[in-house]
Protein backbone atom coordinates (compact mmCIF):
# COMPACT_ATOMS: atom_id res chain seq x y z
CA UNK A 1 0.00 0.00 0.00
CA UNK A 2 1.41 3.38 -0.94
CA UNK A 3 0.66 6.68 0.74
CA UNK A 4 1.98 9.95 -0.64
CA UNK A 5 1.76 13.19 1.30
CA UNK A 6 2.48 16.52 -0.37
CA UNK A 7 3.13 19.57 1.80
CA UNK A 8 4.03 23.00 0.44
CA UNK A 9 5.47 25.34 3.09
CA UNK A 10 6.19 28.98 2.38
CA UNK A 11 9.93 28.62 1.88
CA UNK A 12 10.44 25.19 0.38
CA UNK A 13 8.69 22.58 -1.68
CA UNK A 14 8.46 19.32 0.22
CA UNK A 15 7.53 15.93 -1.12
CA UNK A 16 7.15 13.27 1.55
CA UNK A 17 6.89 9.75 0.22
CA UNK A 18 5.86 7.08 2.71
CA UNK A 19 5.72 3.63 1.21
CA UNK A 20 4.73 0.65 3.32
CA UNK A 21 5.13 -2.80 1.84
CA UNK A 22 3.97 -6.22 3.02
CA UNK A 23 6.44 -6.24 5.93
CA UNK A 24 5.49 -5.60 9.54
CA UNK A 25 3.69 -2.24 9.40
CA UNK A 26 3.90 -2.15 13.20
CA UNK A 27 7.66 -1.62 13.09
CA UNK A 28 8.86 1.97 13.32
CA UNK A 29 9.90 3.31 9.90
CA UNK A 30 13.50 4.18 9.14
CA UNK A 31 13.48 7.81 7.99
CA UNK A 32 15.95 8.86 5.30
CA UNK A 33 15.98 12.38 3.89
CA UNK A 34 16.96 13.68 0.47
CA UNK A 35 17.48 17.18 -0.90
CA UNK A 36 17.41 17.36 -4.67
CA UNK A 37 17.09 19.81 -7.55
CA UNK A 38 13.90 18.07 -8.69
CA UNK A 39 12.52 21.08 -10.56
CA UNK A 40 13.96 24.27 -12.03
CA UNK A 41 17.04 24.81 -14.15
CA UNK A 42 18.98 21.94 -12.56
CA UNK A 43 16.19 19.37 -12.77
CA UNK A 44 18.28 17.34 -15.24
CA UNK A 45 20.37 16.58 -12.13
CA UNK A 46 17.71 16.07 -9.51
CA UNK A 47 14.82 14.51 -11.39
CA UNK A 48 16.66 11.24 -12.26
CA UNK A 49 17.85 11.09 -8.67
CA UNK A 50 14.36 11.59 -7.26
CA UNK A 51 12.91 8.94 -9.56
CA UNK A 52 15.69 6.52 -8.62
CA UNK A 53 15.20 7.07 -4.89
CA UNK A 54 11.45 6.52 -5.18
CA UNK A 55 11.86 3.40 -7.30
CA UNK A 56 14.29 1.82 -4.85
CA UNK A 57 12.22 2.76 -1.79
CA UNK A 58 9.19 1.15 -3.40
CA UNK A 59 11.16 -2.01 -4.21
CA UNK A 60 12.56 -2.24 -0.67
CA UNK A 61 9.19 -1.81 0.99
CA UNK A 62 7.39 -4.21 -1.32
CA UNK A 63 9.96 -6.82 -0.31
CA UNK A 64 9.37 -6.33 3.41
CA UNK A 65 11.36 -3.24 4.27
CA UNK A 66 14.71 -3.10 6.07
CA UNK A 67 14.75 -5.89 8.64
CA UNK A 68 10.99 -5.46 8.81
CA UNK A 69 11.09 -1.67 9.13
CA UNK A 70 9.45 0.38 6.35
CA UNK A 71 11.73 2.87 4.63
CA UNK A 72 10.26 6.36 4.87
CA UNK A 73 11.81 8.61 2.25
CA UNK A 74 11.41 12.36 2.72
CA UNK A 75 12.42 14.46 -0.26
CA UNK A 76 12.75 18.24 -0.41
CA UNK A 77 12.98 20.04 -3.74
CA UNK A 78 15.59 22.82 -3.61
CA UNK A 79 14.70 24.16 -7.09
CA UNK A 80 18.45 24.38 -7.58
CA UNK A 81 18.98 27.07 -4.94
CA UNK A 82 21.68 26.66 -2.25
CA UNK A 83 19.65 28.68 0.26
CA UNK A 84 16.76 26.24 -0.08
CA UNK A 85 19.15 23.35 0.30
CA UNK A 86 20.29 24.81 3.63
CA UNK A 87 16.70 25.29 4.82
CA UNK A 88 15.79 21.79 3.68
CA UNK A 89 18.63 20.01 5.44
CA UNK A 90 17.84 21.88 8.66
CA UNK A 91 14.22 20.73 8.52
CA UNK A 92 15.17 17.15 7.70
CA UNK A 93 17.47 16.96 10.72
CA UNK A 94 15.61 19.05 13.29
CA UNK A 95 11.95 18.39 12.47
CA UNK A 96 11.84 15.15 10.51
CA UNK A 97 14.54 13.44 12.60
CA UNK A 98 16.06 11.55 9.66
CA UNK A 99 18.84 9.02 10.15
CA UNK A 100 20.79 10.14 7.09
CA UNK A 101 20.67 12.76 4.33
CA UNK A 102 21.17 12.12 0.60
CA UNK A 103 22.13 14.92 -1.79
CA UNK A 104 22.09 17.61 -2.95
CA UNK A 105 23.44 17.12 -6.47
CA UNK A 106 24.81 20.55 -7.32
CA UNK A 107 28.26 21.17 -5.85
CA UNK A 108 27.37 24.67 -4.66
CA UNK A 109 24.38 23.42 -2.68
CA UNK A 110 26.31 20.45 -1.32
CA UNK A 111 29.10 22.69 -0.04
CA UNK A 112 26.54 25.05 1.54
CA UNK A 113 24.97 22.27 3.62
CA UNK A 114 28.22 20.79 4.98
CA UNK A 115 28.46 23.00 8.12
CA UNK A 116 24.95 21.94 9.19
CA UNK A 117 25.68 18.27 8.54
CA UNK A 118 28.92 18.42 10.51
CA UNK A 119 27.36 20.21 13.47
CA UNK A 120 24.31 17.91 13.56
CA UNK A 121 26.36 14.71 13.29
CA UNK A 122 24.04 13.10 10.77
CA UNK A 123 25.66 11.06 7.95
CA UNK A 124 25.37 12.64 4.53
CA UNK A 125 26.06 11.14 1.12
CA UNK A 126 26.35 14.22 -1.07
CA UNK A 127 25.85 13.94 -4.82
CA UNK A 128 27.96 16.84 -6.10
CA UNK A 129 31.19 16.36 -8.08
CA UNK A 130 33.48 18.98 -6.56
CA UNK A 131 36.39 17.34 -4.75
CA UNK A 132 36.01 20.04 -2.07
CA UNK A 133 32.96 18.20 -0.78
CA UNK A 134 35.18 15.40 0.55
CA UNK A 135 38.67 16.93 0.38
CA UNK A 136 39.74 17.58 3.02
CA UNK A 137 37.75 14.80 4.65
CA UNK A 138 34.68 15.84 6.64
CA UNK A 139 33.72 13.36 9.35
CA UNK A 140 30.02 13.10 8.45
CA UNK A 141 30.13 13.71 4.68
CA UNK A 142 30.67 11.13 1.93
CA UNK A 143 29.77 11.03 -1.73
CA UNK A 144 29.12 8.60 -4.57
CA UNK A 145 30.23 10.84 -7.41
CA UNK A 146 33.45 10.76 -9.37
CA UNK A 147 35.35 13.90 -8.39
CA UNK A 148 36.42 16.57 -10.83
CA UNK A 149 40.03 15.62 -10.08
CA UNK A 150 39.49 12.07 -11.36
CA UNK A 151 37.64 13.40 -14.39
CA UNK A 152 40.43 15.81 -15.28
CA UNK A 153 43.09 13.12 -14.87
CA UNK A 154 41.14 10.77 -17.11
CA UNK A 155 40.83 13.46 -19.81
CA UNK A 156 44.52 14.32 -19.63
CA UNK A 157 45.54 10.66 -19.84
CA UNK A 158 43.49 10.31 -23.00
CA UNK A 159 44.86 13.55 -24.45
CA UNK A 160 48.42 12.30 -23.95
CA UNK A 161 47.61 9.33 -26.18
CA UNK A 162 46.21 11.73 -28.80
CA UNK A 163 49.37 13.85 -28.76
CA UNK A 164 47.55 16.91 -27.41
CA UNK A 165 49.90 19.25 -25.54
CA UNK A 166 48.16 22.64 -25.63
CA UNK A 167 44.56 23.33 -24.64
CA UNK A 168 42.12 26.15 -24.04
CA UNK A 169 39.71 25.85 -21.13
CA UNK A 170 36.30 27.46 -20.70
CA UNK A 171 34.58 27.09 -17.33
CA UNK A 172 31.41 28.27 -15.61
CA UNK A 173 31.80 30.55 -12.60
CA UNK A 174 30.13 28.50 -9.88
CA UNK A 175 31.08 25.77 -7.39
CA UNK A 176 31.29 23.05 -10.03
CA UNK A 177 33.10 25.13 -12.65
CA UNK A 178 35.54 26.79 -10.27
CA UNK A 179 36.57 23.45 -8.77
CA UNK A 180 36.96 21.91 -12.23
CA UNK A 181 39.04 24.86 -13.44
CA UNK A 182 41.31 24.51 -10.42
CA UNK A 183 41.96 20.88 -11.29
CA UNK A 184 42.46 21.59 -15.00
CA UNK A 185 45.17 24.08 -14.08
CA UNK A 186 46.74 22.09 -11.24
CA UNK A 187 46.98 18.77 -13.08
CA UNK A 188 48.09 20.04 -16.51
CA UNK A 189 51.86 20.11 -15.97
CA UNK A 190 51.82 16.54 -14.63
CA UNK A 191 50.60 15.37 -18.02
CA UNK A 192 52.74 17.63 -20.18
CA UNK A 193 49.80 19.84 -21.10
CA UNK A 194 49.92 23.63 -21.34
CA UNK A 195 46.78 25.74 -20.80
CA UNK A 196 47.16 28.49 -23.39
CA UNK A 197 43.73 30.07 -22.85
CA UNK A 198 41.65 30.33 -19.68
CA UNK A 199 38.13 31.62 -20.31
CA UNK A 200 35.13 31.91 -17.97
CA UNK A 201 31.41 32.56 -18.28
CA UNK A 202 28.41 33.06 -15.99
CA UNK A 203 25.89 30.41 -15.11
CA UNK A 204 23.10 32.35 -16.83
CA UNK A 205 25.06 33.49 -19.91
CA UNK A 206 23.38 32.78 -23.24
CA UNK A 207 26.33 33.02 -25.65
CA UNK A 208 29.98 32.04 -25.26
CA UNK A 209 31.12 32.91 -28.78
CA UNK A 210 33.52 35.60 -27.53
CA UNK A 211 35.32 33.19 -25.20
CA UNK A 212 35.58 30.48 -27.85
CA UNK A 213 36.81 33.00 -30.43
CA UNK A 214 39.53 34.02 -28.00
CA UNK A 215 40.59 30.37 -27.70
CA UNK A 216 40.49 30.09 -31.49
CA UNK A 217 43.19 32.77 -31.81
CA UNK A 218 45.67 30.63 -29.83
CA UNK A 219 47.53 27.48 -30.82
CA UNK A 220 45.32 25.29 -28.62
CA UNK A 221 44.89 21.75 -29.95
CA UNK A 222 41.69 21.11 -27.99
CA UNK A 223 39.08 22.80 -25.80
CA UNK A 224 37.96 21.59 -22.40
CA UNK A 225 34.59 22.91 -21.20
CA UNK A 226 33.59 22.56 -17.54
CA UNK A 227 29.91 23.12 -16.87
CA UNK A 228 26.60 21.25 -16.78
CA UNK A 229 23.08 21.73 -18.10
CA UNK A 230 21.96 24.48 -20.47
CA UNK A 231 25.33 26.27 -20.54
CA UNK A 232 27.00 23.04 -21.63
CA UNK A 233 24.75 22.90 -24.68
CA UNK A 234 25.32 26.60 -25.43
CA UNK A 235 29.10 26.13 -25.51
CA UNK A 236 28.65 23.05 -27.68
CA UNK A 237 26.42 24.87 -30.16
CA UNK A 238 28.76 27.88 -30.27
CA UNK A 239 31.71 25.55 -30.94
CA UNK A 240 29.83 24.03 -33.85
CA UNK A 241 28.66 27.41 -35.19
CA UNK A 242 32.25 28.68 -35.22
CA UNK A 243 33.29 25.55 -37.14
CA UNK A 244 36.24 25.18 -34.84
CA UNK A 245 38.75 22.63 -36.10
CA UNK A 246 39.90 21.47 -32.68
CA UNK A 247 38.05 18.83 -30.60
CA UNK A 248 35.73 19.71 -27.74
CA UNK A 249 36.08 17.85 -24.45
CA UNK A 250 33.40 18.11 -21.79
CA UNK A 251 33.30 17.26 -18.11
CA UNK A 252 31.55 14.15 -16.83
CA UNK A 253 28.46 16.35 -16.53
CA UNK A 254 27.81 15.58 -20.20
CA UNK A 255 26.84 11.98 -19.44
CA UNK A 256 23.10 12.56 -19.74
CA UNK A 257 20.72 11.78 -22.58
CA UNK A 258 19.15 15.17 -21.93
CA UNK A 259 22.37 16.83 -23.08
CA UNK A 260 22.19 15.04 -26.43
CA UNK A 261 18.57 16.10 -26.82
CA UNK A 262 19.35 19.74 -26.07
CA UNK A 263 22.55 19.98 -28.12
CA UNK A 264 21.32 17.97 -31.10
CA UNK A 265 23.76 17.60 -33.98
CA UNK A 266 26.12 20.11 -32.39
CA UNK A 267 27.17 17.42 -29.91
CA UNK A 268 28.67 15.21 -32.63
CA UNK A 269 32.29 14.27 -31.90
CA UNK A 270 32.49 15.80 -28.44
CA UNK A 271 34.43 13.64 -25.97
CA UNK A 272 34.07 13.25 -22.21
CA UNK A 273 34.74 10.90 -19.28
CA UNK A 274 31.70 8.95 -18.13
CA UNK A 275 30.59 6.15 -15.84
CA UNK A 276 30.12 2.78 -17.52
CA UNK A 277 26.34 3.02 -17.11
CA UNK A 278 25.71 4.95 -20.31
CA UNK A 279 27.71 2.49 -22.46
CA UNK A 280 26.95 -0.70 -20.53
CA UNK A 281 26.22 -2.73 -23.67
CA UNK A 282 29.70 -1.93 -24.96
CA UNK A 283 31.71 -3.02 -21.91
CA UNK A 284 33.07 -6.54 -21.42
CA UNK A 285 30.76 -9.22 -20.02
CA UNK A 286 33.46 -10.02 -17.47
CA UNK A 287 33.23 -6.55 -15.92
CA UNK A 288 32.11 -6.97 -12.26
CA UNK A 289 29.74 -4.00 -12.58
CA UNK A 290 27.91 -5.14 -15.70
CA UNK A 291 25.18 -7.17 -14.01
CA UNK A 292 24.13 -4.40 -11.63
CA UNK A 293 24.38 -1.77 -14.39
CA UNK A 294 22.01 -3.68 -16.67
CA UNK A 295 19.57 -4.41 -13.83
CA UNK A 296 19.35 -0.73 -12.85
CA UNK A 297 19.09 0.50 -16.43
CA UNK A 298 16.35 -1.95 -17.34
CA UNK A 299 14.31 -1.33 -14.17
CA UNK A 300 14.53 2.46 -14.48
CA UNK A 301 13.72 2.60 -18.19
CA UNK A 302 10.82 0.17 -17.83
CA UNK A 303 9.30 2.14 -14.96
CA UNK A 304 9.79 5.67 -16.29
CA UNK A 305 10.08 5.24 -20.06
CA UNK A 306 13.22 7.37 -20.26
CA UNK A 307 16.95 6.73 -20.46
CA UNK A 308 19.09 6.47 -17.35
CA UNK A 309 21.72 9.11 -16.65
CA UNK A 310 24.84 9.27 -14.50
CA UNK A 311 22.94 11.40 -12.01
CA UNK A 312 20.45 8.65 -11.33
CA UNK A 313 23.35 6.23 -10.99
CA UNK A 314 24.93 8.40 -8.30
CA UNK A 315 21.62 8.37 -6.42
CA UNK A 316 21.28 4.59 -6.78
CA UNK A 317 24.59 3.97 -5.07
CA UNK A 318 23.92 6.50 -2.31
CA UNK A 319 20.58 5.09 -1.19
CA UNK A 320 21.74 1.49 -1.47
CA UNK A 321 24.76 2.22 0.72
CA UNK A 322 22.46 3.73 3.37
CA UNK A 323 20.09 0.74 3.11
CA UNK A 324 23.04 -1.62 3.51
CA UNK A 325 24.17 0.30 6.60
CA UNK A 326 20.68 0.21 8.14
CA UNK A 327 20.49 -3.55 7.58
CA UNK A 328 23.84 -4.12 9.23
CA UNK A 329 23.93 -1.62 12.13
CA UNK A 330 20.37 -0.32 12.56
CA UNK A 331 19.07 3.24 13.08
CA UNK A 332 22.07 4.79 14.81
CA UNK A 333 23.61 7.73 12.87
CA UNK A 334 27.06 7.21 14.40
CA UNK A 335 27.09 3.52 13.52
CA UNK A 336 25.83 4.30 10.00
CA UNK A 337 28.70 6.77 9.56
CA UNK A 338 31.25 4.25 10.81
CA UNK A 339 29.83 1.53 8.56
CA UNK A 340 30.20 3.72 5.45
CA UNK A 341 33.70 4.84 6.36
CA UNK A 342 34.84 1.20 6.57
CA UNK A 343 32.96 -0.08 3.50
CA UNK A 344 35.22 -2.03 1.13
CA UNK A 345 34.84 -3.54 -2.34
CA UNK A 346 31.23 -2.38 -2.63
CA UNK A 347 30.14 -2.83 -6.24
CA UNK A 348 27.89 0.00 -7.37
CA UNK A 349 26.73 1.80 -10.49
CA UNK A 350 29.45 4.44 -10.48
CA UNK A 351 32.26 2.09 -9.48
CA UNK A 352 33.60 -0.17 -6.76
CA UNK A 353 33.79 1.78 -3.50
CA UNK A 354 36.57 1.58 -0.93
CA UNK A 355 36.05 4.20 1.75
CA UNK A 356 38.44 4.94 4.61
CA UNK A 357 38.97 7.58 7.31
CA UNK A 358 41.01 9.59 4.80
CA UNK A 359 38.92 8.85 1.70
CA UNK A 360 35.20 9.65 1.76
CA UNK A 361 34.83 9.38 -2.01
CA UNK A 362 35.89 5.76 -2.31
CA UNK A 363 36.39 5.79 -6.08
CA UNK A 364 39.36 5.91 -8.44
CA UNK A 365 39.72 7.33 -11.94
CA UNK A 366 39.71 3.78 -13.32
CA UNK A 367 35.92 3.61 -13.12
CA UNK A 368 35.67 6.33 -15.76
CA UNK A 369 35.53 5.39 -19.43
CA UNK A 370 36.12 7.81 -22.30
CA UNK A 371 33.14 8.34 -24.58
CA UNK A 372 32.55 10.13 -27.88
CA UNK A 373 29.24 11.20 -29.41
CA UNK A 374 28.71 9.62 -32.83
CA UNK A 375 25.39 9.64 -34.71
CA UNK A 376 23.63 10.94 -31.59
CA UNK A 377 24.84 7.93 -29.61
CA UNK A 378 27.60 7.28 -27.12
CA UNK A 379 30.59 5.36 -28.41
CA UNK A 380 33.03 3.77 -25.97
CA UNK A 381 36.58 4.87 -26.77
CA UNK A 382 38.47 3.25 -23.91
C-alpha positions in Angstrom: 0.0 0.0 0.0 1.4 3.4 -0.9 0.7 6.7 0.7 2.0 10.0 -0.6 1.8 13.2 1.3 2.5 16.5 -0.4 3.1 19.6 1.8 4.0 23.0 0.4 5.5 25.3 3.1 6.2 29.0 2.4 9.9 28.6 1.9 10.4 25.2 0.4 8.7 22.6 -1.7 8.5 19.3 0.2 7.5 15.9 -1.1 7.2 13.3 1.5 6.9 9.7 0.2 5.9 7.1 2.7 5.7 3.6 1.2 4.7 0.7 3.3 5.1 -2.8 1.8 4.0 -6.2 3.0 6.4 -6.2 5.9 5.5 -5.6 9.5 3.7 -2.2 9.4 3.9 -2.1 13.2 7.7 -1.6 13.1 8.9 2.0 13.3 9.9 3.3 9.9 13.5 4.2 9.1 13.5 7.8 8.0 15.9 8.9 5.3 16.0 12.4 3.9 17.0 13.7 0.5 17.5 17.2 -0.9 17.4 17.4 -4.7 17.1 19.8 -7.5 13.9 18.1 -8.7 12.5 21.1 -10.6 14.0 24.3 -12.0 17.0 24.8 -14.2 19.0 21.9 -12.6 16.2 19.4 -12.8 18.3 17.3 -15.2 20.4 16.6 -12.1 17.7 16.1 -9.5 14.8 14.5 -11.4 16.7 11.2 -12.3 17.8 11.1 -8.7 14.4 11.6 -7.3 12.9 8.9 -9.6 15.7 6.5 -8.6 15.2 7.1 -4.9 11.5 6.5 -5.2 11.9 3.4 -7.3 14.3 1.8 -4.8 12.2 2.8 -1.8 9.2 1.1 -3.4 11.2 -2.0 -4.2 12.6 -2.2 -0.7 9.2 -1.8 1.0 7.4 -4.2 -1.3 10.0 -6.8 -0.3 9.4 -6.3 3.4 11.4 -3.2 4.3 14.7 -3.1 6.1 14.7 -5.9 8.6 11.0 -5.5 8.8 11.1 -1.7 9.1 9.5 0.4 6.4 11.7 2.9 4.6 10.3 6.4 4.9 11.8 8.6 2.2 11.4 12.4 2.7 12.4 14.5 -0.3 12.8 18.2 -0.4 13.0 20.0 -3.7 15.6 22.8 -3.6 14.7 24.2 -7.1 18.5 24.4 -7.6 19.0 27.1 -4.9 21.7 26.7 -2.2 19.6 28.7 0.3 16.8 26.2 -0.1 19.2 23.4 0.3 20.3 24.8 3.6 16.7 25.3 4.8 15.8 21.8 3.7 18.6 20.0 5.4 17.8 21.9 8.7 14.2 20.7 8.5 15.2 17.1 7.7 17.5 17.0 10.7 15.6 19.1 13.3 11.9 18.4 12.5 11.8 15.1 10.5 14.5 13.4 12.6 16.1 11.5 9.7 18.8 9.0 10.2 20.8 10.1 7.1 20.7 12.8 4.3 21.2 12.1 0.6 22.1 14.9 -1.8 22.1 17.6 -3.0 23.4 17.1 -6.5 24.8 20.5 -7.3 28.3 21.2 -5.9 27.4 24.7 -4.7 24.4 23.4 -2.7 26.3 20.4 -1.3 29.1 22.7 0.0 26.5 25.1 1.5 25.0 22.3 3.6 28.2 20.8 5.0 28.5 23.0 8.1 25.0 21.9 9.2 25.7 18.3 8.5 28.9 18.4 10.5 27.4 20.2 13.5 24.3 17.9 13.6 26.4 14.7 13.3 24.0 13.1 10.8 25.7 11.1 7.9 25.4 12.6 4.5 26.1 11.1 1.1 26.3 14.2 -1.1 25.9 13.9 -4.8 28.0 16.8 -6.1 31.2 16.4 -8.1 33.5 19.0 -6.6 36.4 17.3 -4.8 36.0 20.0 -2.1 33.0 18.2 -0.8 35.2 15.4 0.5 38.7 16.9 0.4 39.7 17.6 3.0 37.7 14.8 4.7 34.7 15.8 6.6 33.7 13.4 9.3 30.0 13.1 8.4 30.1 13.7 4.7 30.7 11.1 1.9 29.8 11.0 -1.7 29.1 8.6 -4.6 30.2 10.8 -7.4 33.5 10.8 -9.4 35.3 13.9 -8.4 36.4 16.6 -10.8 40.0 15.6 -10.1 39.5 12.1 -11.4 37.6 13.4 -14.4 40.4 15.8 -15.3 43.1 13.1 -14.9 41.1 10.8 -17.1 40.8 13.5 -19.8 44.5 14.3 -19.6 45.5 10.7 -19.8 43.5 10.3 -23.0 44.9 13.6 -24.4 48.4 12.3 -24.0 47.6 9.3 -26.2 46.2 11.7 -28.8 49.4 13.8 -28.8 47.5 16.9 -27.4 49.9 19.2 -25.5 48.2 22.6 -25.6 44.6 23.3 -24.6 42.1 26.1 -24.0 39.7 25.8 -21.1 36.3 27.5 -20.7 34.6 27.1 -17.3 31.4 28.3 -15.6 31.8 30.6 -12.6 30.1 28.5 -9.9 31.1 25.8 -7.4 31.3 23.1 -10.0 33.1 25.1 -12.7 35.5 26.8 -10.3 36.6 23.5 -8.8 37.0 21.9 -12.2 39.0 24.9 -13.4 41.3 24.5 -10.4 42.0 20.9 -11.3 42.5 21.6 -15.0 45.2 24.1 -14.1 46.7 22.1 -11.2 47.0 18.8 -13.1 48.1 20.0 -16.5 51.9 20.1 -16.0 51.8 16.5 -14.6 50.6 15.4 -18.0 52.7 17.6 -20.2 49.8 19.8 -21.1 49.9 23.6 -21.3 46.8 25.7 -20.8 47.2 28.5 -23.4 43.7 30.1 -22.9 41.7 30.3 -19.7 38.1 31.6 -20.3 35.1 31.9 -18.0 31.4 32.6 -18.3 28.4 33.1 -16.0 25.9 30.4 -15.1 23.1 32.4 -16.8 25.1 33.5 -19.9 23.4 32.8 -23.2 26.3 33.0 -25.6 30.0 32.0 -25.3 31.1 32.9 -28.8 33.5 35.6 -27.5 35.3 33.2 -25.2 35.6 30.5 -27.9 36.8 33.0 -30.4 39.5 34.0 -28.0 40.6 30.4 -27.7 40.5 30.1 -31.5 43.2 32.8 -31.8 45.7 30.6 -29.8 47.5 27.5 -30.8 45.3 25.3 -28.6 44.9 21.8 -29.9 41.7 21.1 -28.0 39.1 22.8 -25.8 38.0 21.6 -22.4 34.6 22.9 -21.2 33.6 22.6 -17.5 29.9 23.1 -16.9 26.6 21.3 -16.8 23.1 21.7 -18.1 22.0 24.5 -20.5 25.3 26.3 -20.5 27.0 23.0 -21.6 24.7 22.9 -24.7 25.3 26.6 -25.4 29.1 26.1 -25.5 28.6 23.0 -27.7 26.4 24.9 -30.2 28.8 27.9 -30.3 31.7 25.6 -30.9 29.8 24.0 -33.9 28.7 27.4 -35.2 32.2 28.7 -35.2 33.3 25.5 -37.1 36.2 25.2 -34.8 38.7 22.6 -36.1 39.9 21.5 -32.7 38.1 18.8 -30.6 35.7 19.7 -27.7 36.1 17.8 -24.5 33.4 18.1 -21.8 33.3 17.3 -18.1 31.5 14.1 -16.8 28.5 16.3 -16.5 27.8 15.6 -20.2 26.8 12.0 -19.4 23.1 12.6 -19.7 20.7 11.8 -22.6 19.2 15.2 -21.9 22.4 16.8 -23.1 22.2 15.0 -26.4 18.6 16.1 -26.8 19.4 19.7 -26.1 22.6 20.0 -28.1 21.3 18.0 -31.1 23.8 17.6 -34.0 26.1 20.1 -32.4 27.2 17.4 -29.9 28.7 15.2 -32.6 32.3 14.3 -31.9 32.5 15.8 -28.4 34.4 13.6 -26.0 34.1 13.2 -22.2 34.7 10.9 -19.3 31.7 9.0 -18.1 30.6 6.2 -15.8 30.1 2.8 -17.5 26.3 3.0 -17.1 25.7 5.0 -20.3 27.7 2.5 -22.5 27.0 -0.7 -20.5 26.2 -2.7 -23.7 29.7 -1.9 -25.0 31.7 -3.0 -21.9 33.1 -6.5 -21.4 30.8 -9.2 -20.0 33.5 -10.0 -17.5 33.2 -6.5 -15.9 32.1 -7.0 -12.3 29.7 -4.0 -12.6 27.9 -5.1 -15.7 25.2 -7.2 -14.0 24.1 -4.4 -11.6 24.4 -1.8 -14.4 22.0 -3.7 -16.7 19.6 -4.4 -13.8 19.3 -0.7 -12.9 19.1 0.5 -16.4 16.3 -1.9 -17.3 14.3 -1.3 -14.2 14.5 2.5 -14.5 13.7 2.6 -18.2 10.8 0.2 -17.8 9.3 2.1 -15.0 9.8 5.7 -16.3 10.1 5.2 -20.1 13.2 7.4 -20.3 17.0 6.7 -20.5 19.1 6.5 -17.4 21.7 9.1 -16.7 24.8 9.3 -14.5 22.9 11.4 -12.0 20.4 8.6 -11.3 23.4 6.2 -11.0 24.9 8.4 -8.3 21.6 8.4 -6.4 21.3 4.6 -6.8 24.6 4.0 -5.1 23.9 6.5 -2.3 20.6 5.1 -1.2 21.7 1.5 -1.5 24.8 2.2 0.7 22.5 3.7 3.4 20.1 0.7 3.1 23.0 -1.6 3.5 24.2 0.3 6.6 20.7 0.2 8.1 20.5 -3.6 7.6 23.8 -4.1 9.2 23.9 -1.6 12.1 20.4 -0.3 12.6 19.1 3.2 13.1 22.1 4.8 14.8 23.6 7.7 12.9 27.1 7.2 14.4 27.1 3.5 13.5 25.8 4.3 10.0 28.7 6.8 9.6 31.3 4.3 10.8 29.8 1.5 8.6 30.2 3.7 5.4 33.7 4.8 6.4 34.8 1.2 6.6 33.0 -0.1 3.5 35.2 -2.0 1.1 34.8 -3.5 -2.3 31.2 -2.4 -2.6 30.1 -2.8 -6.2 27.9 0.0 -7.4 26.7 1.8 -10.5 29.5 4.4 -10.5 32.3 2.1 -9.5 33.6 -0.2 -6.8 33.8 1.8 -3.5 36.6 1.6 -0.9 36.1 4.2 1.8 38.4 4.9 4.6 39.0 7.6 7.3 41.0 9.6 4.8 38.9 8.8 1.7 35.2 9.7 1.8 34.8 9.4 -2.0 35.9 5.8 -2.3 36.4 5.8 -6.1 39.4 5.9 -8.4 39.7 7.3 -11.9 39.7 3.8 -13.3 35.9 3.6 -13.1 35.7 6.3 -15.8 35.5 5.4 -19.4 36.1 7.8 -22.3 33.1 8.3 -24.6 32.6 10.1 -27.9 29.2 11.2 -29.4 28.7 9.6 -32.8 25.4 9.6 -34.7 23.6 10.9 -31.6 24.8 7.9 -29.6 27.6 7.3 -27.1 30.6 5.4 -28.4 33.0 3.8 -26.0 36.6 4.9 -26.8 38.5 3.2 -23.9 
